[in-house]
């Protein structure tokens, strides 16, 4: 069924026009997904069929609740699902069955989306590469044998392989954007605090965010509205003419590989040809902010999970266990001082970029690494994971909203970073950029 590869917006319009039956497309997704066991941790066929039948009734009665009513999507396995195991990719949480849906899932359901199931992910969301030998590792949907990107690995792969129209993931240090970029999708990191994380298994509550992965900017805009219960911005007539975009030099290009940089520069040139004014400079507050990451991420993650982890550390893959334990020796005083310093650096960033519509970086400075080598070479895993997350982490540290777009070169993304809580403007900018990059 070719409709499985339509955008979510296309499916929604077809359902509204009576040209696509929500039950038929849901059955097609469930059947296709059942043939790919490494993508979904568990399908929710009973729920999906019930929701699809309800959407069919609303469509026939002309009572659709929104542009994605009846459209099937996947959910990363850290969003609580009533009566269905939510294990966050970890054996530590095996058999954990919540009583109610996460707020974002409940809201999306009210807006008519169909829940297909829960996608595989990195253990407790603490890696950007997407490997999980403790449960399952989805394959890279562009080039098999390479890392899929994480931690929202199954989320991205489910969309790219036509196993969901769109997906909802989480992003603490790049976990929406990396798998989106490495699977040639669009991904939106929302501003921290904008989208509810109630009922979402946490990693670092001061950085955790929820966001969509999809085929297009339009799909991301519609899915964001669906999970928030809001209204998507009008993307019509979006243009790059007169926009000011800053290419952030320095840190994002350190040790970067040739392919992502070449793809990024070609993409920037196309944005310029479409009317954007491009400027380039390094910003002095970036490196000091990056140096705080180890002080802020691991201590909170370990603080949240210490009791659970240390009760059964053998249930974790050692590279992920080591990442958590990296936070156990940080002093509380240093953690508090680190946040005070980051808040000051955020103010400096805001002042420095106030005149720009967005700041541009390669989404990842590397291509996805070899999955087999990552499994057997701990030093390689550590080095590639840190480098993979380096550019995406800038957006988290400075509290920004960020959109990653495919550049047209396989597994190479370009990120547009904008001020906090300006998702609507960013999505309009992204719509224009997407057209220029097509």
N, C-alpha and C positions, 0 to 999 in steps of 0.2 A: 504494500500500500504506500504509494509515493507520498501521500499526505503526511506521513511520519516525518518527512524531511522539510515540510513547509515551516515557515516561521510561526511562532505562537500567534502573532497578529493575523497572519493569513488564515490560520485555522479558526480564530475567533470570528473573522469576517465571514468565512464560509459557513460556520454554524449559524450566524445571524441571518444569512441569506437563504438558509435551508439547503445548502449544497453539501454540507458535511454533517453527519450524524455523530454526536458525542460518544454514543455507545460503540459505534463502529471503530472510530479512531482509538478509543480506549482499549478495545479488544485487540486491535492491531499492535499497540504498544505493549500490552501485557504478553502477547504471544511472542513478539520479537525479544522482549526483555528476558523471558523465560529461557531463551537460548543462549543468554550471555550471563552466566552466574557470577562472574567476577565484577559485574558493574553494580548490581543491586545487592545490598545486604539482605533485604527481604522486600518482596512485593506485597502490596495490600490490595489484592484483587477484589475482595468482597466490598471494601470501602470504595474502591475506584468504580466498580460497576454500579453501585448504588448512587454515587455522585453523578456519574455519567447519565444514568436514567433520569435523575432529577433535572439535570441540565437539558436533556432532550425534551422533557415536558415543558420547561420554561421557554425553550426555543420555539416550540410549536404554538405556545400560547402568546408569544411576543412579549415575554416577561423576563428576558435575560438581565442578569444583574450587573453586567459589565462586559468589556471587550474581550475578556478571557474566560467568560462563562462557558463551561464545557471543555476547556482546553486542558489536557493532561500534562502534569509537570512532576518532576522528581524532587525529593527532599534529602539533603545530607543527613546522615544517621546521627545527628546530634540535636535534631528538633524533636521534642517530645511528641509522641503520637499515642493518643488514648488507646489502651488495650493492646498496643503493638510494641515489641521490644525496641528500645532506643539505647544503643550500646556505645555510640561514639567511637566505633572502630576498635574497641578495647575489650580484651578478655576480662579485664577487671570489672567491667559492667555487664558481663554476660547474664542474661535473664532479667535485666532491669526493664520493667514494664510500667510506664507512667500511667496515671489515671486520667489525664486530660491532655489535650493538644497544646503545644506551644502557642503563644498568642498570635504569632505571625501565621502559623498554619491554620488556626481557627479563623483568622481574618480572611485569609485567602480562600478558605472553604466558603465563608459567607459570600464572597464575591464570585463563587461558582467554579473555581479551578478544581480539577480532578487530581487527587493524590494517588500517584501510581505506586509509590513505595519509597524506601530509604536506601540511599546510595552509600557504597563503601567509601571509606575515608582513612586518613592517617590516624593512628592511635591518639585519641584525645586532642586531635587537631594540631599536634606540635611538630610539624615538619612541612616544608614547602615542596618536597619531591613527590609525595603521593604513594610511597611504598608502604606496604603493610603485610609482612609475612605472617603475622599473627592471625589475620582474618583473610584478606584477599587484596591483591593489587590490580586495579583495572589497567588494561594496556593503554598506551598512548594511542589515541584514535587516528592520529596522522601517520605516525611511523611506529609500528609495533617493535617492541624490544627496548624502547626508550621510556624514561619515567613519564608518568602522566601529568605530573604537577599536583600539588596538594596544598592544603589538606583536603580540599573539595574535589578529590580526584574523580570519584564516580559521578559526581554531579556534572562535571564538564564532559566526561566521556559519554554519559547517557544522552546528552544533547547532540553531540557530534555524530554519534552512531545512529541517530534516529530512534532512540529508546525513550525519549521524552521531548516535549515541545520546548521546554525550558526547564531550568533548575534553580533551586534556592540553596545557597551555600553560606558559609561564614568566612570572615576575613579578619584575622588578628595581626598578621604580619605579611599577608600576601595571598591568603588561601583561596580567595575568589579569583584574583587576577592572574596568578601563575598558571593554574590549570586552564583558565580561559585562554591565555596567550599560547600555551603549548599545545592546545587543541584547536586553535584558529577560531576562537569565539570572542564575543564581547562579554566583559565582566564589569560589574559596578561595585566598588567598595563604597559603602555609604558612610556618612559622618557618624562617628561614635555618638551614641545616644539618640540618633534619629529613629531607628527602627527597633522595636521591642526585642529584647533578648530574654524575656521571661519564658521559661520552659525550654531554653537552649542550654545544653550542657556546656559549662564555661571552660575556658582555658586561662585567659587573663581578662578579668571583667573591665579593666580600665582601657583595654584595647579592642575587645571583641566587638565585631559588627556583623550584620546580616545583609546579604546582597544577592542579586540575581546573576545567573550565567545564561546566555542565550545566543541566538544566531545574529541578532541585530540590536542596534541601539533602541529602536522602537519597542522591541520585545522587553528589553530591560526596563524601559520607562513604564510599560504597562504592568509588568510583574511587580515593580516597586510599588506602584499604586495599589495593586491587589493585596500585597502583604501588609501595607500600611492602612488600607481603608481610605485612601485619598484619591485624588484625580491626577492622571498623568498629564504632563505638560504638552502643549500643542507644539509639535515638532515641524509643522509645515513652514515652508519658506525659511528654514534655518540657513544661515550663510556664514562663511568665514570672512567675508569682506569687512575690512576695518577692525578685525580682531588683532590683539597683541598676544603673541605666544612666546614664552621664554624657554629656550633649551637650557636645561640645568647642566652646566659643565662641571668637571671635577669628579666628585665621588661616584656618580652613576656610570662613569666610563672606566674606572679603575679595574684593571684585569679583565675587561670585557672582551668577549670573543668577536671575531670578525663578522660572522653572519648576522647576529642581532644588531650590531652597530651599522653595518651596511644597509640593512633593511630599514632601520630607524631613520638614517639620513635620507634615504630615498623617499620615505614617507613624509618627512619634514619638507622636502622639496615640493612634493605634491600639495601639501597644505599651503605653502607659499604661492604656488601657481594658482591656487583657488582664492587667493586674496588676503591670506593672513600675513601680518607683519611679524617676521621672526627675529628675535634677538637672542643673544647667547651670553651667558656669564655664569661664573661659579658664585655661590652664596656662602659666606663664612660660617654661618650657624649650622650648616648641614653636618660637617664632620663631627663637631662636638655632640650633636644630637645622636648621631649614629653610635658614638662611643658609649652612650648611656643604655643601649639596648640590652646588653647582658646584665645590667644592674636592675632593670625594670621588668623584663619578661619572665625570666626563669624563677626569680624569687616569688612572684605572685603565683605562677603556675604550680610551683612546688608547694607553696603555702596552701593552695586550694586542694591539692591532691596527695599531700604527704601521707596522711593516715591510710588512705586507700592503697597507694602505691607500695608503701613499706610493709603492708600486711601480706602482699603477694607480688614481690618484684619479679619473680620468675615468670609471671604472666605477661611481661612486657618485652618487646624487642629491645635489645640492649642500647642501640643508638638513641632511641627515644627515651628510655629510662635514664641514660646519662644526661640528656638535655634537661630533663626535669631536675635531676639531682644537682645539676650545675647551679641551682638557685639556693641550695641549703646552707651555704656558708656566707651569704650576703647579710651584712648587718642591717637591722631595721633602720638605724640612723642614716646609713648610706642610701638605702632605698628611698627614704623620705627626702633626703637632700637631692637625690637624683631627680625626683619628680619636681621639686622646686626649680631645679636648673632647667628641666625640659619645658616647664611652663614659661620661663623667661625666654628660652630659645624660640618657642612658638610665637611669642609676641614679636620677636625680631624678624622671623620669617614673614609674618603677616604684613609687617611694615615694608619689607623688601619687595614683596610680590604684589602689592596692592594695585599697581597699575596694569597688571596683566590679566587676561582672561583665563589663562591656564599656563601651567608649567609642564614641559614635556620631558620625558625620560624614556629610554627603552624599558619595556615592562620587566624584562629579565636580561641581564648582561650575558647570559649563556643560553645555549640550546639545551633541551632536556638531555640529561646524561644517560648512559647505558644502565638499564635497570639491574641486570645481572651483576655487574661490577659493584653497584651500590650495595647489594646484598652481602657481598663477601669482603669488601674493603672498607672498614670503618673510617679510616682517614679520608678516603675519597668521598664517602658519604658526608662526613662533617664539612669538608671543604666546599663541595658542590652545593650542599644545602645552604650554607651561610652566604655563598655568592649568589645563588638563585634568589634568595629573599632580600638581598641587599637593596635593590632599587625599590621594590614594593614597600619595604619597611619605612621608607621616607614618608610615604603618605600616612602611615599609622602613627609614626612618632610625632608628626606635625598636626595630626588630627584632621586631615583633609578628606574630601570626597574625591574619588579617583575613578576614571573610566579607562579600561584598556580596550584597544581596537586591534584587529588583525591588520598587518601592514601589507598583506598580499604575498609575502614570503612565508613559507611554511614555518609555523611554530615561533614566529617573531612578532611581538606585539609592541605597540606604542601606547604609552600612558599619558593621559591628560589629567593633571592634578589641579584641583580648584579649592577655593576657600570653604571652610566648614558650612554645612547646611545650604549649599548653593547647587544641590543636585539638579534642580529644574534647568538652571542656566547651563550646567555642565552637559546635560543630556541634549539640549538644543545645539550646543557647540559640537558634541559628539556626533549628532545627526549630520551636521554639515561636513565634519571631518570624515565620517564614514563614506559619504558620497564622493569626496575628493580622493579617497584611498581605494575606492572600488575599481 
